[in-house]
Amino acid sequence: MILNTYLVRQALFSQLHMLSNSYRVACLIRVPTEVIKQRTQASPSSSTRSVLLATLREEGVRGLYRGYGSTVLREVGFIHSFFLFNSLTLHTALCHFK
C-alpha cells in the first residue's frame, strides 16, 4: 500500500512537471502573439506589421516577451489546480463505483 501511494505521487509529480514545462514552451509562442495583438488593438490605425516592427525597433526582442513571467505563472497555476482537481475527481469516482 505504501509503495503504491509513493508510485502514484511520483506519477502525479512527473505529470505536473511535464505539464508545467509544456506550458512554459507554449508561452514562448503565445506571449509575443498577445503582445502584438494588444498593441495593435490599442492603436487601430496601425497595422500588425507596423506594430511588430516598431516593437522590435524600440524594445528589441525583449519587448515581445513583456509579461512572459506573469503569463507563465498564471498558466502553470491554472493547469496545476485543474489537473489536481480532475485527478481527485477521477480517484473519488473510481473509489465510489468499485
N, CA, C and O atoms as a Tinker XYZ file with bonds, in Angstrom:
   392  protein
     1  N      0.818000   -1.194000    0.000000    73     2
     2  CA     0.000000    0.000000    0.000000    64     1     3
     3  C      0.863000    1.261000    0.000000    63     2     4     5
     4  O      0.593000    2.204000   -0.744000    81     3
     5  N      1.913000    1.273000    0.846000    73     3     6
     6  CA     2.791000    2.444000    0.911000    64     5     7
     7  C      3.527000    2.628000   -0.409000    63     6     8     9
     8  O      3.653000    3.752000   -0.895000    81     7
     9  N      4.011000    1.540000   -0.991000    73     7    10
    10  CA     4.706000    1.624000   -2.277000    64     9    11
    11  C      3.772000    2.122000   -3.363000    63    10    12    13
    12  O      4.171000    2.934000   -4.197000    81    11
    13  N      2.543000    1.650000   -3.365000    73    11    14
    14  CA     1.560000    2.075000   -4.348000    64    13    15
    15  C      1.294000    3.575000   -4.229000    63    14    16    17
    16  O      1.220000    4.267000   -5.245000    81    15
    17  N      1.149000    4.086000   -3.009000    73    15    18
    18  CA     0.917000    5.511000   -2.780000    64    17    19
    19  C      2.120000    6.315000   -3.250000    63    18    20    21
    20  O      1.962000    7.379000   -3.849000    81    19
    21  N      3.313000    5.816000   -2.985000    73    19    22
    22  CA     4.531000    6.502000   -3.424000    64    21    23
    23  C      4.593000    6.580000   -4.939000    63    22    24    25
    24  O      4.936000    7.621000   -5.501000    81    23
    25  N      4.262000    5.478000   -5.598000    73    23    26
    26  CA     4.293000    5.446000   -7.063000    64    25    27
    27  C      3.256000    6.400000   -7.668000    63    26    28    29
    28  O      3.521000    7.053000   -8.678000    81    27
    29  N      2.085000    6.475000   -7.048000    73    27    30
    30  CA     1.046000    7.388000   -7.521000    64    29    31
    31  C      1.518000    8.823000   -7.374000    63    30    32    33
    32  O      1.340000    9.628000   -8.287000    81    31
    33  N      2.119000    9.157000   -6.235000    73    31    34
    34  CA     2.630000   10.514000   -6.023000    64    33    35
    35  C      3.718000   10.852000   -7.027000    63    34    36    37
    36  O      3.744000   11.956000   -7.572000    81    35
    37  N      4.614000    9.911000   -7.273000    73    35    38
    38  CA     5.686000   10.141000   -8.240000    64    37    39
    39  C      5.116000   10.347000   -9.644000    63    38    40    41
    40  O      5.598000   11.197000  -10.392000    81    39
    41  N      4.110000    9.582000   -9.994000    73    39    42
    42  CA     3.488000    9.725000  -11.312000    64    41    43
    43  C      2.808000   11.082000  -11.438000    63    42    44    45
    44  O      2.921000   11.737000  -12.475000    81    43
    45  N      2.100000   11.513000  -10.388000    73    43    46
    46  CA     1.450000   12.822000  -10.417000    64    45    47
    47  C      2.474000   13.938000  -10.511000    63    46    48    49
    48  O      2.295000   14.882000  -11.280000    81    47
    49  N      3.552000   13.839000   -9.733000    73    47    50
    50  CA     4.596000   14.851000   -9.778000    64    49    51
    51  C      5.226000   14.907000  -11.167000    63    50    52    53
    52  O      5.478000   15.988000  -11.699000    81    51
    53  N      5.475000   13.746000  -11.743000    73    51    54
    54  CA     6.063000   13.684000  -13.076000    64    53    55
    55  C      5.142000   14.316000  -14.116000    63    54    56    57
    56  O      5.602000   15.060000  -14.982000    81    55
    57  N      3.867000   14.030000  -14.036000    73    55    58
    58  CA     2.915000   14.599000  -14.992000    64    57    59
    59  C      2.785000   16.107000  -14.817000    63    58    60    61
    60  O      2.701000   16.836000  -15.805000    81    59
    61  N      2.766000   16.589000  -13.567000    73    59    62
    62  CA     2.696000   18.032000  -13.327000    64    61    63
    63  C      3.945000   18.734000  -13.846000    63    62    64    65
    64  O      3.865000   19.835000  -14.391000    81    63
    65  N      5.077000   18.105000  -13.677000    73    63    66
    66  CA     6.336000   18.673000  -14.172000    64    65    67
    67  C      6.304000   18.788000  -15.703000    63    66    68    69
    68  O      6.686000   19.816000  -16.262000    81    67
    69  N      5.851000   17.740000  -16.361000    73    67    70
    70  CA     5.765000   17.772000  -17.833000    64    69    71
    71  C      4.754000   18.816000  -18.300000    63    70    72    73
    72  O      5.011000   19.537000  -19.265000    81    71
    73  N      3.617000   18.904000  -17.631000    73    71    74
    74  CA     2.613000   19.912000  -17.982000    64    73    75
    75  C      3.165000   21.322000  -17.811000    63    74    76    77
    76  O      2.954000   22.181000  -18.667000    81    75
    77  N      3.866000   21.560000  -16.716000    73    75    78
    78  CA     4.436000   22.887000  -16.469000    64    77    79
    79  C      5.417000   23.274000  -17.574000    63    78    80    81
    80  O      5.375000   24.390000  -18.091000    81    79
    81  N      6.286000   22.356000  -17.924000    73    79    82
    82  CA     7.262000   22.657000  -18.972000    64    81    83
    83  C      6.603000   22.856000  -20.326000    63    82    84    85
    84  O      7.037000   23.705000  -21.105000    81    83
    85  N      5.567000   22.091000  -20.617000    73    83    86
    86  CA     4.903000   22.263000  -21.912000    64    85    87
    87  C      4.203000   23.612000  -21.991000    63    86    88    89
    88  O      4.157000   24.223000  -23.058000    81    87
    89  N      3.657000   24.081000  -20.872000    73    87    90
    90  CA     3.019000   25.402000  -20.873000    64    89    91
    91  C      4.052000   26.512000  -20.961000    63    90    92    93
    92  O      3.791000   27.546000  -21.575000    81    91
    93  N      5.212000   26.319000  -20.362000    73    91    94
    94  CA     6.284000   27.319000  -20.491000    64    93    95
    95  C      6.706000   27.449000  -21.951000    63    94    96    97
    96  O      6.919000   28.558000  -22.442000    81    95
    97  N      6.825000   26.327000  -22.637000    73    95    98
    98  CA     7.203000   26.363000  -24.048000    64    97    99
    99  C      6.083000   26.970000  -24.889000    63    98   100   101
   100  O      6.353000   27.741000  -25.810000    81    99
   101  N      4.848000   26.635000  -24.589000    73    99   102
   102  CA     3.716000   27.198000  -25.330000    64   101   103
   103  C      3.665000   28.715000  -25.181000    63   102   104   105
   104  O      3.286000   29.423000  -26.114000    81   103
   105  N      4.045000   29.208000  -24.016000    73   103   106
   106  CA     4.044000   30.663000  -23.788000    64   105   107
   107  C      5.117000   31.367000  -24.606000    63   106   108   109
   108  O      5.022000   32.574000  -24.831000    81   107
   109  N      6.135000   30.640000  -25.054000    73   107   110
   110  CA     7.140000   31.250000  -25.934000    64   109   111
   111  C      6.508000   31.721000  -27.238000    63   110   112   113
   112  O      6.992000   32.669000  -27.856000    81   111
   113  N      5.445000   31.074000  -27.653000    73   111   114
   114  CA     4.728000   31.471000  -28.866000    64   113   115
   115  C      3.551000   32.377000  -28.514000    63   114   116   117
   116  O      3.288000   33.362000  -29.204000    81   115
   117  N      2.860000   32.043000  -27.454000    73   115   118
   118  CA     1.638000   32.755000  -27.088000    64   117   119
   119  C      1.887000   34.202000  -26.658000    63   118   120   121
   120  O      1.120000   35.090000  -27.030000    81   119
   121  N      2.939000   34.452000  -25.886000    73   119   122
   122  CA     3.167000   35.796000  -25.337000    64   121   123
   123  C      3.472000   36.828000  -26.430000    63   122   124   125
   124  O      2.838000   37.884000  -26.434000    81   123
   125  N      4.410000   36.580000  -27.359000    73   123   126
   126  CA     4.622000   37.590000  -28.403000    64   125   127
   127  C      3.372000   37.847000  -29.240000    63   126   128   129
   128  O      3.122000   38.979000  -29.654000    81   127
   129  N      2.600000   36.815000  -29.485000    73   127   130
   130  CA     1.360000   36.970000  -30.237000    64   129   131
   131  C      0.399000   37.885000  -29.490000    63   130   132   133
   132  O     -0.220000   38.763000  -30.092000    81   131
   133  N      0.271000   37.685000  -28.187000    73   131   134
   134  CA    -0.615000   38.518000  -27.373000    64   133   135
   135  C     -0.125000   39.962000  -27.292000    63   134   136   137
   136  O     -0.921000   40.899000  -27.359000    81   135
   137  N      1.189000   40.136000  -27.149000    73   135   138
   138  CA     1.740000   41.496000  -27.068000    64   137   139
   139  C      1.417000   42.274000  -28.333000    63   138   140   141
   140  O      0.940000   43.407000  -28.259000    81   139
   141  N      1.668000   41.682000  -29.489000    73   139   142
   142  CA     1.407000   42.366000  -30.759000    64   141   143
   143  C     -0.090000   42.585000  -30.953000    63   142   144   145
   144  O     -0.505000   43.643000  -31.426000    81   143
   145  N     -0.905000   41.592000  -30.590000    73   143   146
   146  CA    -2.358000   41.737000  -30.733000    64   145   147
   147  C     -2.879000   42.887000  -29.875000    63   146   148   149
   148  O     -3.669000   43.706000  -30.344000    81   147
   149  N     -2.436000   42.948000  -28.621000    73   147   150
   150  CA    -2.899000   44.002000  -27.730000    64   149   151
   151  C     -2.446000   45.379000  -28.188000    63   150   152   153
   152  O     -3.207000   46.344000  -28.112000    81   151
   153  N     -1.223000   45.473000  -28.659000    73   151   154
   154  CA    -0.728000   46.770000  -29.127000    64   153   155
   155  C     -1.415000   47.197000  -30.415000    63   154   156   157
   156  O     -1.635000   48.388000  -30.635000    81   155
   157  N     -1.748000   46.254000  -31.251000    73   155   158
   158  CA    -2.480000   46.580000  -32.478000    64   157   159
   159  C     -3.887000   47.058000  -32.131000    63   158   160   161
   160  O     -4.389000   48.000000  -32.744000    81   159
   161  N     -4.519000   46.422000  -31.163000    73   159   162
   162  CA    -5.862000   46.841000  -30.737000    64   161   163
   163  C     -5.830000   48.210000  -30.071000    63   162   164   165
   164  O     -6.797000   48.966000  -30.168000    81   163
   165  N     -4.727000   48.539000  -29.394000    73   163   166
   166  CA    -4.620000   49.830000  -28.712000    64   165   167
   167  C     -4.444000   50.986000  -29.698000    63   166   168   169
   168  O     -4.826000   52.120000  -29.408000    81   167
   169  N     -3.867000   50.693000  -30.860000    73   167   170
   170  CA    -3.725000   51.746000  -31.887000    64   169   171
   171  C     -4.299000   51.220000  -33.196000    63   170   172   173
   172  O     -3.558000   50.706000  -34.035000    81   171
   173  N     -5.600000   51.341000  -33.378000    73   171   174
   174  CA    -6.279000   50.737000  -34.531000    64   173   175
   175  C     -5.822000   51.271000  -35.889000    63   174   176   177
   176  O     -6.057000   50.632000  -36.915000    81   175
   177  N     -5.179000   52.421000  -35.903000    73   175   178
   178  CA    -4.731000   52.954000  -37.190000    64   177   179
   179  C     -3.463000   52.273000  -37.688000    63   178   180   181
   180  O     -3.089000   52.439000  -38.849000    81   179
   181  N     -2.797000   51.507000  -36.826000    73   179   182
   182  CA    -1.559000   50.822000  -37.205000    64   181   183
   183  C     -1.843000   49.386000  -37.624000    63   182   184   185
   184  O     -2.760000   48.743000  -37.114000    81   183
   185  N     -1.044000   48.901000  -38.555000    73   183   186
   186  CA    -1.183000   47.505000  -38.972000    64   185   187
   187  C     -0.378000   46.612000  -38.037000    63   186   188   189
   188  O      0.478000   47.088000  -37.291000    81   187
   189  N     -0.653000   45.345000  -38.083000    73   187   190
   190  CA     0.069000   44.388000  -37.249000    64   189   191
   191  C      1.552000   44.412000  -37.572000    63   190   192   193
   192  O      2.394000   44.357000  -36.676000    81   191
   193  N      1.862000   44.493000  -38.841000    73   191   194
   194  CA     3.263000   44.520000  -39.275000    64   193   195
   195  C      3.976000   45.749000  -38.739000    63   194   196   197
   196  O      5.110000   45.647000  -38.271000    81   195
   197  N      3.337000   46.900000  -38.798000    73   195   198
   198  CA     3.996000   48.119000  -38.310000    64   197   199
   199  C      4.172000   48.084000  -36.791000    63   198   200   201
   200  O      5.173000   48.581000  -36.276000    81   199
   201  N      3.216000   47.504000  -36.076000    73   199   202
   202  CA     3.351000   47.374000  -34.627000    64   201   203
   203  C      4.504000   46.430000  -34.296000    63   202   204   205
   204  O      5.292000   46.711000  -33.394000    81   203
   205  N      4.609000   45.327000  -35.008000    73   203   206
   206  CA     5.706000   44.381000  -34.794000    64   205   207
   207  C      7.053000   45.044000  -35.033000    63   206   208   209
   208  O      7.968000   44.921000  -34.218000    81   207
   209  N      7.170000   45.748000  -36.154000    73   207   210
   210  CA     8.439000   46.397000  -36.477000    64   209   211
   211  C      8.783000   47.498000  -35.474000    63   210   212   213
   212  O      9.944000   47.652000  -35.096000    81   211
   213  N      7.780000   48.260000  -35.044000    73   211   214
   214  CA     8.018000   49.306000  -34.050000    64   213   215
   215  C      8.461000   48.711000  -32.715000    63   214   216   217
   216  O      9.344000   49.257000  -32.054000    81   215
   217  N      7.861000   47.614000  -32.326000    73   215   218
   218  CA     8.229000   46.957000  -31.064000    64   217   219
   219  C      9.663000   46.457000  -31.134000    63   218   220   221
   220  O     10.437000   46.647000  -30.196000    81   219
   221  N     10.015000   45.824000  -32.234000    73   219   222
   222  CA    11.379000   45.320000  -32.391000    64   221   223
   223  C     12.393000   46.466000  -32.438000    63   222   224   225
   224  O     13.482000   46.349000  -31.877000    81   223
   225  N     12.051000   47.548000  -33.088000    73   223   226
   226  CA    12.962000   48.692000  -33.216000    64   225   227
   227  C     13.151000   49.389000  -31.861000    63   226   228   229
   228  O     14.273000   49.741000  -31.495000    81   227
   229  N     12.061000   49.586000  -31.124000    73   227   230
   230  CA    12.122000   50.350000  -29.879000    64   229   231
   231  C     12.557000   49.529000  -28.667000    63   230   232   233
   232  O     13.280000   50.032000  -27.806000    81   231
   233  N     12.124000   48.275000  -28.594000    73   231   234
   234  CA    12.384000   47.467000  -27.401000    64   233   235
   235  C     13.209000   46.213000  -27.678000    63   234   236   237
   236  O     13.668000   45.555000  -26.744000    81   235
   237  N     13.394000   45.886000  -28.926000    73   235   238
   238  CA    14.104000   44.657000  -29.253000    64   237   239
   239  C     13.222000   43.438000  -29.040000    63   238   240   241
   240  O     12.012000   43.556000  -28.844000    81   239
   241  N     13.835000   42.282000  -29.082000    73   239   242
   242  CA    13.093000   41.027000  -28.917000    64   241   243
   243  C     12.499000   40.936000  -27.506000    63   242   244   245
   244  O     11.453000   40.317000  -27.306000    81   243
   245  N     13.171000   41.554000  -26.536000    73   243   246
   246  CA    12.659000   41.515000  -25.157000    64   245   247
   247  C     11.273000   42.146000  -25.053000    63   246   248   249
   248  O     10.469000   41.754000  -24.207000    81   247
   249  N     10.997000   43.125000  -25.917000    73   247   250
   250  CA     9.693000   43.767000  -25.908000    64   249   251
   251  C      8.566000   42.815000  -26.279000    63   250   252   253
   252  O      7.430000   42.981000  -25.834000    81   251
   253  N      8.886000   41.818000  -27.096000    73   251   254
   254  CA     7.875000   40.822000  -27.480000    64   253   255
   255  C      7.501000   39.915000  -26.314000    63   254   256   257
   256  O      6.408000   39.350000  -26.282000    81   255
   257  N      8.412000   39.780000  -25.361000    73   255   258
   258  CA     8.185000   38.874000  -24.234000    64   257   259
   259  C      7.853000   39.620000  -22.950000    63   258   260   261
   260  O      8.026000   39.081000  -21.857000    81   259
   261  N      7.384000   40.845000  -23.071000    73   259   262
   262  CA     6.955000   41.604000  -21.896000    64   261   263
   263  C      5.749000   40.892000  -21.287000    63   262   264   265
   264  O      4.747000   40.659000  -21.963000    81   263
   265  N      5.854000   40.552000  -20.017000    73   263   266
   266  CA     4.770000   39.845000  -19.341000    64   265   267
   267  C      4.888000   38.330000  -19.413000    63   266   268   269
   268  O      3.962000   37.621000  -19.022000    81   267
   269  N      6.018000   37.823000  -19.910000    73   267   270
   270  CA     6.195000   36.369000  -20.038000    64   269   271
   271  C      6.097000   35.674000  -18.672000    63   270   272   273
   272  O      5.410000   34.663000  -18.528000    81   271
   273  N      6.794000   36.232000  -17.675000    73   271   274
   274  CA     6.820000   35.605000  -16.353000    64   273   275
   275  C      5.441000   35.506000  -15.717000    63   274   276   277
   276  O      5.061000   34.460000  -15.192000    81   275
   277  N      4.701000   36.600000  -15.770000    73   275   278
   278  CA     3.368000   36.583000  -15.158000    64   277   279
   279  C      2.419000   35.665000  -15.923000    63   278   280   281
   280  O      1.551000   35.028000  -15.326000    81   279
   281  N      2.584000   35.597000  -17.237000    73   279   282
   282  CA     1.738000   34.694000  -18.029000    64   281   283
   283  C      2.034000   33.236000  -17.689000    63   282   284   285
   284  O      1.114000   32.430000  -17.548000    81   283
   285  N      3.309000   32.902000  -17.560000    73   283   286
   286  CA     3.680000   31.528000  -17.211000    64   285   287
   287  C      3.152000   31.173000  -15.822000    63   286   288   289
   288  O      2.614000   30.083000  -15.625000    81   287
   289  N      3.300000   32.083000  -14.862000    73   287   290
   290  CA     2.784000   31.806000  -13.513000    64   289   291
   291  C      1.280000   31.586000  -13.525000    63   290   292   293
   292  O      0.768000   30.700000  -12.841000    81   291
   293  N      0.576000   32.395000  -14.303000    73   291   294
   294  CA    -0.883000   32.243000  -14.388000    64   293   295
   295  C     -1.244000   30.896000  -15.015000    63   294   296   297
   296  O     -2.079000   30.165000  -14.482000    81   295
   297  N     -0.620000   30.574000  -16.139000    73   295   298
   298  CA    -0.941000   29.334000  -16.853000    64   297   299
   299  C     -0.577000   28.091000  -16.048000    63   298   300   301
   300  O     -1.359000   27.144000  -15.971000    81   299
   301  N      0.604000   28.097000  -15.451000    73   299   302
   302  CA     1.046000   26.926000  -14.689000    64   301   303
   303  C      0.192000   26.756000  -13.433000    63   302   304   305
   304  O     -0.171000   25.636000  -13.075000    81   303
   305  N     -0.125000   27.859000  -12.771000    73   303   306
   306  CA    -1.001000   27.769000  -11.599000    64   305   307
   307  C     -2.360000   27.201000  -11.953000    63   306   308   309
   308  O     -2.904000   26.366000  -11.229000    81   307
   309  N     -2.905000   27.656000  -13.067000    73   307   310
   310  CA    -4.207000   27.150000  -13.510000    64   309   311
   311  C     -4.132000   25.668000  -13.842000    63   310   312   313
   312  O     -4.981000   24.893000  -13.400000    81   311
   313  N     -3.134000   25.264000  -14.610000    73   311   314
   314  CA    -3.084000   23.864000  -15.048000    64   313   315
   315  C     -2.839000   22.931000  -13.861000    63   314   316   317
   316  O     -3.329000   21.802000  -13.858000    81   315
   317  N     -2.083000   23.389000  -12.849000    73   315   318
   318  CA    -1.875000   22.551000  -11.668000    64   317   319
   319  C     -3.195000   22.333000  -10.937000    63   318   320   321
   320  O     -3.541000   21.201000  -10.596000    81   319
   321  N     -3.932000   23.418000  -10.697000    73   319   322
   322  CA    -5.194000   23.256000   -9.979000    64   321   323
   323  C     -6.197000   22.455000  -10.799000    63   322   324   325
   324  O     -6.928000   21.632000  -10.246000    81   323
   325  N     -6.243000   22.682000  -12.100000    73   323   326
   326  CA    -7.149000   21.942000  -12.975000    64   325   327
   327  C     -6.802000   20.457000  -12.984000    63   326   328   329
   328  O     -7.684000   19.609000  -12.853000    81   327
   329  N     -5.518000   20.143000  -13.138000    73   327   330
   330  CA    -5.073000   18.755000  -13.195000    64   329   331
   331  C     -5.327000   18.044000  -11.864000    63   330   332   333
   332  O     -5.819000   16.916000  -11.841000    81   331
   333  N     -4.990000   18.709000  -10.762000    73   331   334
   334  CA    -5.192000   18.076000   -9.457000    64   333   335
   335  C     -6.670000   17.870000   -9.158000    63   334   336   337
   336  O     -7.049000   16.839000   -8.603000    81   335
   337  N     -7.508000   18.836000   -9.519000    73   335   338
   338  CA    -8.950000   18.688000   -9.308000    64   337   339
   339  C     -9.489000   17.508000  -10.125000    63   338   340   341
   340  O    -10.266000   16.702000   -9.612000    81   339
   341  N     -9.081000   17.409000  -11.386000    73   339   342
   342  CA    -9.549000   16.300000  -12.221000    64   341   343
   343  C     -9.036000   14.957000  -11.714000    63   342   344   345
   344  O     -9.760000   13.962000  -11.751000    81   343
   345  N     -7.790000   14.923000  -11.242000    73   343   346
   346  CA    -7.249000   13.672000  -10.698000    64   345   347
   347  C     -8.008000   13.250000   -9.447000    63   346   348   349
   348  O     -8.317000   12.073000   -9.264000    81   347
   349  N     -8.305000   14.227000   -8.583000    73   347   350
   350  CA    -9.061000   13.933000   -7.368000    64   349   351
   351  C    -10.470000   13.454000   -7.708000    63   350   352   353
   352  O    -10.972000   12.515000   -7.091000    81   351
   353  N    -11.103000   14.089000   -8.676000    73   351   354
   354  CA   -12.446000   13.691000   -9.095000    64   353   355
   355  C    -12.440000   12.272000   -9.663000    63   354   356   357
   356  O    -13.317000   11.468000   -9.347000    81   355
   357  N    -11.457000   11.972000  -10.496000    73   355   358
   358  CA   -11.350000   10.634000  -11.075000    64   357   359
   359  C    -11.111000    9.597000   -9.981000    63   358   360   361
   360  O    -11.743000    8.540000   -9.972000    81   359
   361  N    -10.204000    9.898000   -9.067000    73   359   362
   362  CA    -9.906000    8.968000   -7.968000    64   361   363
   363  C    -11.152000    8.719000   -7.115000    63   362   364   365
   364  O    -11.445000    7.578000   -6.757000    81   363
   365  N    -11.879000    9.780000   -6.796000    73   363   366
   366  CA   -13.102000    9.656000   -5.994000    64   365   367
   367  C    -14.147000    8.817000   -6.727000    63   366   368   369
   368  O    -14.797000    7.961000   -6.126000    81   367
   369  N    -14.305000    9.065000   -8.022000    73   367   370
   370  CA   -15.274000    8.305000   -8.796000    64   369   371
   371  C    -14.901000    6.830000   -8.873000    63   370   372   373
   372  O    -15.764000    5.959000   -8.759000    81   371
   373  N    -13.626000    6.552000   -9.065000    73   371   374
   374  CA   -13.194000    5.159000   -9.156000    64   373   375
   375  C    -13.371000    4.436000   -7.828000    63   374   376   377
   376  O    -13.753000    3.266000   -7.805000    81   375
   377  N    -13.097000    5.123000   -6.718000    73   375   378
   378  CA   -13.266000    4.507000   -5.388000    64   377   379
   379  C    -14.742000    4.329000   -5.067000    63   378   380   381
   380  O    -15.121000    3.352000   -4.421000    81   379
   381  N    -15.568000    5.248000   -5.504000    73   379   382
   382  CA   -17.002000    5.195000   -5.188000    64   381   383
   383  C    -17.702000    4.069000   -5.947000    63   382   384   385
   384  O    -18.610000    3.440000   -5.405000    81   383
   385  N    -17.302000    3.804000   -7.176000    73   383   386
   386  CA   -18.002000    2.833000   -8.003000    64   385   387
   387  C    -17.329000    1.477000   -8.053000    63   386   388   389
   388  O    -17.601000    0.695000   -8.964000    81   387
   389  N    -16.459000    1.175000   -7.100000    73   387   390
   390  CA   -15.821000   -0.147000   -7.072000    64   389   391
   391  C    -16.808000   -1.216000   -6.775000    63   390   392
   392  O    -16.445000   -2.391000   -6.713000    81   391
